[in-house]
Amino acid sequence: MEEAEACPVPVLTAEKRSLPDEDPDHAAKRLRVEEEEESRGEDEEEQLEEEVEESFADMMKHGLSEPDVGILKFISEHKGFSGVLKERYSDFVVHEINKDGKVVVLDDLSVPAEAEVRAHITHTVPLELDVDEVMETCLLANRQNLFQVQEDSKEKRTLLHRAVKTLYPGLETKTEDREGKKFIVAYHAAGKTALAAPRKHSWPKNRGSFCHFVLYKENKDTMDAINVLSKFLRVRPNMFSYMGTKDKRAVTVQEIAVLKISAERLSHLNKCLMNLKLGNFSYKKWPLKLGELQGNHFTVVLRNISGSLEQVEQAMTSLRETGFINYYGMQRFGTTAVPTHRVGRAILQNNWKEVVDLILKPRPGAEKGYLVKCREEWARSQDPEAALKKLPVKRCVEGQLLRGLAKYGKNNIITAFGLIPRNNRLMYIHSYQSFVWNCMVSKRMEAFGLRAVEGDLVLRGSECVCVHKHSVHDVVMPLPGFDVIYPTHSGYRDMLSADDLDIDSMRHKVRDYSLAGAYRRILIRPRDVSWELIQYDDPRVPLVHTDVEKLENAPAPVYLKEGKYRALKMEFSLPSSTYATMAVREVLKMDTSIKNQTQLNTSWLN
């Protein structure tokens, strides 16, 4: 489900600024047209998603499988068995572990005590109903609202004016005479600036500038959720900070911080958001920083398992005691027939024509209908403006690249490519590094297994050294770059040479694309490992009790003593940048790619 229809029109983003020397009236008209096009595009996208869903399994036959990205080996000795991963998104629950080692949960929807000015106002005039009305019908629905003050007096109307302006920056009020009675009219302030930024004087000096809160989300990735919140609150997405991004097809709980938005405003959003819930509010003087979390705690349900009790016990015991190969998971490489690491390799090779071709060319597989038409137009005409017209939603990578090509020309691809947000551009580079790492670790495990051997690398503080005596659980292998050393038994040089890259020259003429490299442990042992077998009859019955269900006092799932199907419910904690799907892969000893899981899921439900 998507967010509620009451979402106000988003503020203009940096992308939607006026073109050089463009007439202001023309610019305003163009921006309105673009917004209307994107709105129509989102409607078309939803319709197309419904049409595509029926043939998704067939289309995913063209997707990636694990061997395509270097994921080849297992380390446990038990016999593998089948199971369906993420048959429901609620079968995959993620709770963030913050920098203090505490598991983040949503268990409190109350708002902290407001500033003294609010307390004075609410005790002077019965404003609670009025303020709620203003918030719901004005701030969210983007329309005027009027109401009459009980026991009307000028003093009480003045207090109400002040309350609305203080608590809800972006709203204005005025008094009007209607049929001999005084009414307060609340409405949006004129101009985008008033909506986008709170008044400086409205934030209490003794309160931390950042409101921290717990975000609970279902079937939506972190950036999508933040974009929804930013639209409702009429602030830019970069006002929010977080410690890590979480899966889309999952129930996830994480901490978010936002600059100078009150807990009360955030709490009101719970009345109209779908698949999102905000709570555990607090004010602090600092934002959150990417990567400062300790890890994540996972609750994973594998449905319709085929393994015996003995197989499950062996598999889970091995996971707890030996761990799993710390591969980069499938989501690192995209879901289409053109993997992201191939684009990354072309960037590092300075082969910019191939970069454009890989991003824009037609491909088999599961894609939105408008993307298919856009790719076909590009293949036919090589005209960026013509291809761009086929895209109702222009914020995707393809749309941003086409905009760049239309603006800077096909002979200036590096600059055109720069219109894609930096994080998206670097994703391609990092994907290539991850692909090399996966392949090299598979080669090392093939050669030496769980033996620690001479030439392995181990981290000693911040320094990486080549050692003789060590545990295999301490061994790291490098992501390729100019600031790392390589194990003496590795094949990095040969692999990069085969890709027309020089391992001794990993600096790029575009500084952003220079690779310093990093180190990553080859094995991970999860913490807090537990498991149980569950019997059930209905394939769609929930098997995990979520934070929101607990808050709403919904009954916990009841597990049957005997059922048509069996599920394995497992819990474990992993450090950050580690993939839970790779732990599941080691338990099942089967391919966890969407391609394989979709086929399993479809055949079971049919």
C-alpha positions in Angstrom: 0.0 0.0 0.0 1.1 3.6 -0.7 0.9 6.6 1.5 -2.4 8.4 2.1 -3.9 10.5 -0.6 -3.9 13.6 1.7 -0.1 14.0 1.0 0.5 17.7 0.1 2.2 18.7 -3.1 6.0 18.2 -2.6 8.3 21.2 -2.4 10.4 21.9 -5.5 13.7 19.9 -5.4 17.1 21.1 -6.6 16.5 19.4 -9.9 13.5 21.6 -10.7 15.3 24.9 -10.7 14.9 27.4 -13.5 17.0 26.9 -16.6 19.6 29.6 -17.4 18.0 32.8 -18.7 14.5 31.2 -18.5 11.6 33.6 -18.0 10.2 33.2 -14.4 6.6 32.8 -15.7 7.8 30.1 -18.2 9.8 28.4 -15.5 6.8 28.2 -13.1 4.6 26.8 -15.9 7.3 24.3 -16.9 7.6 23.1 -13.2 3.8 22.7 -12.9 3.8 20.6 -16.1 6.7 18.5 -14.8 4.9 17.9 -11.5 1.7 16.9 -13.3 3.7 14.5 -15.6 5.4 12.9 -12.6 2.0 12.6 -10.8 0.5 10.9 -13.9 3.7 8.8 -14.1 3.3 7.5 -10.6 -0.4 6.5 -11.3 0.8 4.7 -14.5 3.5 3.0 -12.5 1.0 1.6 -10.0 -1.2 0.4 -12.9 1.7 -1.2 -14.6 2.9 -2.9 -11.4 -0.5 -4.7 -11.3 -0.2 -5.8 -14.9 3.4 -7.0 -14.5 2.7 -9.0 -11.3 1.1 -11.9 -13.1 4.1 -12.6 -15.3 6.8 -11.7 -12.7 8.0 -15.2 -12.3 8.5 -15.7 -16.0 10.2 -12.3 -16.3 12.6 -13.1 -13.4 14.0 -16.1 -15.4 16.2 -13.4 -17.0 17.5 -12.2 -13.6 20.7 -12.9 -11.8 21.5 -16.0 -9.9 24.2 -16.4 -7.2 27.0 -17.8 -9.4 26.6 -14.8 -11.7 28.0 -12.6 -8.9 30.7 -14.9 -7.6 28.6 -16.6 -4.8 29.7 -20.2 -5.1 30.8 -22.0 -1.9 29.3 -23.3 1.4 31.3 -24.1 4.6 28.8 -26.3 6.6 28.6 -30.0 6.2 24.9 -30.7 6.7 22.6 -31.7 3.9 20.7 -28.7 2.5 16.9 -28.4 2.3 14.4 -26.1 0.6 12.4 -23.3 2.0 10.7 -20.1 0.8 12.3 -16.8 1.9 10.2 -13.7 2.1 7.0 -15.4 0.9 5.4 -12.5 2.9 7.4 -9.4 3.7 6.4 -9.9 7.3 8.5 -13.1 7.3 11.7 -10.9 7.3 11.8 -8.5 10.3 14.8 -6.3 11.0 15.5 -4.3 14.2 18.5 -2.0 14.1 21.2 -2.3 16.9 22.4 1.2 17.8 25.9 2.3 18.6 25.3 1.5 22.3 24.4 -2.1 21.4 20.7 -1.6 22.2 18.1 -3.2 19.8 15.8 -0.4 18.5 12.1 -1.2 19.0 8.9 0.8 18.5 7.0 0.6 21.8 5.9 4.1 22.6 3.8 6.5 20.5 3.5 9.3 23.1 4.9 12.8 22.6 7.4 14.3 25.0 6.3 17.2 27.1 6.0 20.4 24.9 7.6 23.7 25.5 6.2 25.9 28.3 4.5 28.2 25.8 2.4 25.3 24.5 1.5 24.2 28.0 0.4 27.8 28.9 -1.7 28.1 25.7 -3.5 24.7 26.1 -4.4 25.5 29.7 -5.7 28.9 28.8 -8.0 27.9 25.9 -9.4 24.5 25.0 -7.3 24.3 21.9 -6.6 20.6 21.5 -9.5 19.9 19.1 -8.7 23.0 17.2 -5.1 22.2 16.7 -5.8 18.7 15.6 -8.3 20.0 13.0 -5.7 22.5 11.7 -3.1 19.8 11.4 -5.3 17.2 9.7 -7.3 19.3 7.4 -4.8 22.1 6.6 -1.3 20.9 6.9 -2.0 17.5 5.4 -4.9 18.1 3.1 -3.4 21.4 1.8 -6.6 23.3 2.1 -8.2 26.1 4.3 -10.0 25.4 7.5 -12.0 27.6 9.7 -13.4 27.2 13.1 -15.0 29.3 15.9 -13.3 29.7 19.3 -15.4 28.7 22.3 -16.3 31.6 24.6 -15.0 34.0 21.9 -12.9 36.9 23.0 -10.1 38.9 21.3 -7.6 37.6 23.9 -8.4 34.0 23.2 -8.3 34.5 19.4 -4.9 36.1 19.8 -3.7 33.0 21.8 -5.0 30.7 19.1 -3.2 32.7 16.4 0.0 32.4 18.3 -0.4 28.7 19.0 -0.9 27.8 15.4 2.0 29.9 14.2 4.3 28.6 16.9 3.4 24.9 16.6 2.9 24.6 12.8 5.4 26.8 10.8 4.1 27.2 7.3 0.5 27.8 8.4 -1.0 31.3 8.8 -4.2 32.4 10.5 -6.6 35.4 10.2 -9.9 36.5 11.8 -12.9 36.9 9.6 -16.5 38.1 10.2 -19.1 35.6 8.9 -22.8 36.0 9.6 -22.1 38.2 12.6 -19.6 35.7 14.2 -15.8 35.7 14.5 -14.1 32.8 12.8 -10.4 31.9 12.7 -9.3 30.9 9.2 -6.1 28.7 9.0 -4.3 28.4 5.6 -0.9 27.7 4.1 1.4 30.7 4.0 2.1 32.2 0.6 5.3 31.0 -1.1 7.2 27.8 -1.0 9.9 29.1 1.5 7.4 29.5 4.3 6.3 25.9 3.9 9.8 24.5 3.7 11.5 26.1 6.6 10.3 26.6 10.2 10.6 30.1 11.7 13.8 30.4 13.6 12.2 31.8 16.7 9.6 28.9 16.9 12.1 26.4 18.2 12.7 26.5 22.0 16.3 27.3 22.9 16.5 24.6 25.7 15.5 21.8 23.3 17.9 19.8 21.2 17.8 20.8 17.5 17.1 17.2 16.3 14.0 15.1 17.0 15.1 11.5 17.1 12.4 8.9 16.5 11.9 5.2 15.7 10.6 4.5 12.2 8.6 1.3 11.7 8.0 0.5 8.0 6.5 -2.3 6.0 7.4 -3.1 2.4 9.1 0.2 1.7 12.8 1.0 1.6 14.4 3.7 3.8 14.8 6.4 1.2 11.2 5.9 0.0 10.0 6.3 3.6 12.0 9.4 4.1 10.7 10.9 0.8 7.2 10.3 2.0 7.8 12.0 5.4 9.6 14.9 3.7 6.5 15.5 1.4 4.1 15.5 4.3 6.3 17.8 6.4 7.3 20.0 3.4 11.0 19.7 4.2 13.9 18.4 2.0 14.9 14.8 2.5 18.4 15.9 3.5 16.9 17.2 6.8 16.7 13.6 7.9 19.6 11.5 9.0 19.9 7.8 9.8 22.5 5.1 10.6 21.8 2.7 7.8 19.3 1.8 5.0 17.0 -1.2 5.5 15.5 -3.7 3.1 12.3 -2.9 1.2 10.6 -6.3 1.3 10.6 -6.6 5.0 9.3 -5.2 8.3 12.1 -2.9 9.6 12.6 -0.8 12.7 15.3 1.9 12.8 16.2 5.2 14.4 15.8 8.4 12.3 16.7 12.0 13.3 15.2 15.2 11.7 16.2 18.8 12.1 13.8 21.1 13.9 10.6 19.2 13.4 8.6 18.7 16.6 7.6 15.3 17.9 4.0 16.5 17.9 4.1 17.2 14.1 5.7 13.8 13.5 3.2 12.1 15.8 0.2 13.6 13.8 1.5 11.8 10.7 0.6 8.4 12.2 -3.1 9.3 11.5 -2.6 9.3 7.7 0.5 7.2 6.9 0.2 3.8 5.5 2.8 1.1 6.3 4.7 3.6 8.3 4.6 4.3 12.1 6.6 6.8 14.1 7.3 6.8 17.9 9.8 6.8 20.7 10.4 10.5 20.3 13.2 12.4 21.9 15.2 15.6 21.4 19.0 15.6 21.0 21.7 18.0 20.0 23.1 15.9 17.3 21.9 14.1 14.1 22.6 10.4 13.3 25.6 9.4 11.2 25.7 6.7 8.5 27.4 3.6 9.7 27.5 4.3 13.4 25.2 1.4 14.2 26.5 -1.8 15.6 24.4 -4.0 13.4 20.9 -5.5 13.0 18.8 -8.1 14.7 16.9 -10.4 12.3 13.8 -12.5 12.7 13.4 -14.6 9.6 10.7 -17.2 8.7 11.5 -19.8 6.0 8.2 -21.3 4.9 7.4 -24.7 3.6 10.7 -26.2 4.6 11.6 -29.7 3.5 14.3 -30.5 6.0 14.0 -33.0 8.8 14.4 -31.9 12.5 17.9 -33.4 12.4 18.9 -31.4 9.3 17.5 -28.2 10.9 19.4 -28.8 14.1 22.7 -29.5 12.2 22.2 -26.4 10.0 21.4 -24.0 12.8 24.2 -25.3 15.1 26.7 -24.9 12.3 25.5 -21.3 11.7 25.9 -20.5 15.4 29.3 -22.2 15.8 31.0 -21.8 12.5 29.1 -19.1 10.7 28.8 -18.4 7.0 30.9 -16.9 4.2 30.5 -13.1 4.3 29.5 -12.7 0.7 27.9 -9.5 -0.6 24.3 -10.4 -1.2 22.3 -10.3 -4.4 20.7 -6.9 -3.7 24.2 -5.4 -4.2 24.1 -6.3 -7.9 20.6 -5.2 -9.0 17.7 -7.4 -10.3 17.8 -7.0 -14.1 19.6 -8.9 -16.7 22.3 -6.1 -16.7 24.1 -6.3 -13.3 25.3 -3.1 -11.7 28.9 -4.4 -11.5 29.2 -4.4 -15.3 28.4 -0.7 -15.3 31.0 -0.2 -12.5 33.6 -2.0 -14.5 32.9 0.2 -17.6 33.3 3.3 -15.5 36.7 2.1 -14.2 37.8 1.3 -17.7 36.8 4.8 -18.8 34.5 3.2 -21.4 31.7 5.8 -21.2 29.9 4.7 -24.3 29.5 1.3 -22.7 28.3 2.9 -19.5 25.5 4.7 -21.4 24.7 1.5 -23.4 24.5 -0.7 -20.3 22.2 1.7 -18.4 19.9 2.5 -21.3 19.8 -0.5 -23.7 16.7 -2.8 -23.9 16.9 -5.9 -21.7 14.8 -8.9 -20.9 13.2 -9.3 -17.5 10.9 -7.6 -15.0 10.7 -3.8 -15.8 8.1 -1.1 -15.8 6.3 -0.7 -19.1 7.4 2.9 -19.5 11.1 1.9 -19.0 10.7 -0.7 -21.8 9.3 2.0 -24.1 12.1 4.4 -23.2 14.8 1.8 -23.9 13.3 0.9 -27.2 13.2 4.6 -28.2 16.8 5.0 -27.2 17.9 1.9 -29.2 15.9 3.2 -32.2 16.8 6.9 -32.3 19.7 7.4 -29.9 17.9 10.7 -29.2 17.9 11.5 -25.4 15.0 14.0 -25.6 12.8 11.5 -27.5 13.6 8.7 -25.1 13.0 11.1 -22.1 9.4 11.7 -23.4 8.7 8.1 -22.9 9.4 8.4 -19.2 6.5 9.7 -17.1 8.7 9.4 -14.0 12.0 11.2 -14.7 13.7 10.7 -11.3 15.0 7.3 -12.1 18.6 6.7 -13.1 17.7 6.4 -16.7 15.8 9.7 -16.7 18.6 11.5 -14.9 21.2 10.2 -17.4 18.9 11.1 -20.4 18.5 14.6 -19.0 22.2 15.0 -18.8 22.7 13.8 -22.3 20.0 16.2 -23.6 21.6 19.1 -21.7 25.3 18.4 -22.3 25.3 16.3 -25.5 26.4 12.8 -26.3 30.0 13.9 -26.6 30.2 15.0 -23.0 29.1 11.7 -21.3 31.1 12.2 -18.1 29.4 15.5 -17.3 26.0 14.1 -18.3 26.5 11.0 -16.1 27.2 13.5 -13.2 23.5 14.5 -13.1 22.9 11.1 -11.5 23.1 11.5 -7.7 26.6 10.8 -6.4 25.5 7.8 -4.2 23.9 6.1 -7.2 27.0 6.7 -9.3 29.3 5.2 -6.6 26.9 2.3 -6.2 28.1 1.0 -9.6 31.8 1.2 -8.5 31.2 -0.4 -5.2 29.2 -3.2 -6.9 32.2 -4.0 -9.1 34.5 -4.1 -6.0 31.9 -6.4 -4.3 31.9 -8.7 -7.4 35.7 -9.0 -7.3 35.6 -9.7 -3.6 33.0 -12.4 -3.9 34.9 -14.1 -6.7 38.2 -14.0 -4.8 36.7 -15.3 -1.6 35.1 -18.2 -3.5 38.5 -19.0 -5.0 40.2 -18.9 -1.6 37.5 -21.2 0.0 37.9 -23.6 -2.9 41.6 -23.8 -2.4 41.9 -23.8 1.4 38.4 -24.2 3.0 38.4 -23.4 6.7 42.1 -23.7 7.0 44.1 -20.6 8.0 47.1 -20.5 5.6 50.3 -18.6 5.2 49.7 -15.5 3.1 46.3 -14.7 4.7 45.6 -11.1 5.8 44.5 -10.2 9.4 43.6 -6.8 10.8 45.8 -5.6 13.7 44.0 -2.4 14.9 43.8 -0.2 11.8 46.6 -2.0 10.0 46.3 -5.0 7.8 49.2 -7.5 8.0 50.2 -10.8 6.5 50.6 -13.4 9.3 51.5 -17.1 9.8 49.5 -18.1 12.8 45.9 -17.0 13.1 42.2 -18.2 13.2 40.3 -18.4 9.9 37.6 -16.2 11.6 40.2 -13.4 11.7 41.0 -13.5 8.0 40.1 -10.5 5.9 40.3 -10.0 2.1 40.5 -6.7 0.4 38.1 -4.9 -1.9 40.4 -3.7 -4.8 41.9 -0.2 -4.5 45.1 1.9 -4.4 45.4 1.8 -0.5 45.2 -2.0 0.3 47.6 -4.9 0.3 46.7 -8.3 -1.2 47.2 -11.8 0.1 50.1 -13.6 -1.4 48.0 -16.5 -2.6 45.3 -14.4 -4.3 44.3 -14.1 -8.0 43.3 -10.4 -7.8 45.9 -9.3 -10.4 44.8 -11.9 -13.0 41.1 -11.1 -12.5 41.6 -7.3 -12.9 43.9 -7.8 -15.9 41.2 -9.9 -17.6 38.8 -6.9 -17.1 41.4 -4.5 -18.7 42.2 -2.9 -15.3 45.6 -2.4 -13.7 45.8 -3.4 -10.1 48.7 -1.0 -9.6 46.7 2.0 -10.9 43.3 2.2 -9.3 43.2 6.0 -9.2 40.7 7.4 -11.8 40.9 10.7 -13.6 37.6 11.5 -12.1 38.4 11.7 -8.4 35.0 10.3 -7.3 35.7 7.1 -9.1 39.2 6.5 -7.6 39.1 3.3 -5.4 41.0 3.3 -2.1 39.8 -0.2 -1.2 38.9 -1.7 2.1 39.0 -5.0 4.1 36.2 -7.4 4.9 36.1 -10.5 7.1 35.6 -13.7 5.0 33.5 -15.4 7.7 30.9 -14.1 10.1 29.5 -15.9 13.2 26.1 -14.5 14.1 25.3 -13.6 17.7 22.1 -14.4 19.7 21.2 -17.3 17.5 17.9 -19.1 18.3 15.4 -21.1 16.2 12.1 -23.1 16.3 10.0 -25.1 14.0 6.4 -23.9 13.4 3.4 -25.9 12.0 0.8 -24.0 10.1 -2.0 -24.6 7.6 -2.6 -21.2 5.8 0.4 -20.1 3.6 -0.6 -16.5 4.2 -1.0 -16.5 8.0 1.4 -14.2 9.8 4.0 -16.0 11.8 5.8 -13.1 13.5 4.4 -10.7 16.1 5.4 -7.2 15.0 6.0 -4.1 17.1 2.9 -2.4 15.8 0.8 -5.4 16.5 2.1 -5.5 20.1 1.3 -1.7 20.5 -2.2 -2.3 19.2 -2.6 -5.3 21.6 -3.2 -7.6 18.6 -2.9 -11.3 19.6 0.3 -13.0 18.9 0.4 -15.7 16.2 -0.9 -19.1 17.4 1.3 -22.0 16.3 -0.3 -25.3 15.6 0.8 -28.6 17.1 0.1 -30.2 13.7 -0.2 -28.5 10.4 -0.1 -28.9 6.6 3.2 -26.9 6.4 6.3 -26.4 8.5 8.3 -23.2 8.8 11.7 -22.5 10.4 11.7 -19.3 12.4 15.2 -18.1 13.2 16.6 -15.1 15.1 20.2 -13.8 15.0 22.2 -10.6 15.1 24.8 -9.5 12.5 27.3 -6.6 12.3 26.5 -3.8 9.9 27.2 -4.3 6.1 26.6 -8.1 6.5 23.8 -9.8 4.6 21.2 -11.9 6.4 20.3 -13.6 3.2 23.8 -15.1 3.1 23.3 -16.6 6.5 20.0 -18.0 5.3 21.7 -19.3 2.2 24.2 -21.3 4.4 21.3 -22.8 6.4 19.4 -23.9 3.3 22.4 -24.5 1.0 20.4 -23.2 -1.9 20.3 -20.1 -4.2 18.6 -17.1 -2.5 18.4 -15.0 -5.6 15.0 -13.5 -6.5 15.2 -15.5 -9.7 15.3 -18.8 -7.8 13.1 -17.8 -4.9 10.3 -16.5 -7.2 10.3 -19.8 -9.0 10.1 -21.7 -5.7 7.4 -19.4 -4.3 5.3 -19.7 -7.5 5.5 -23.5 -7.8 4.5 -23.9 -4.1 1.5 -21.5 -4.2 0.3 -23.1 -7.4 
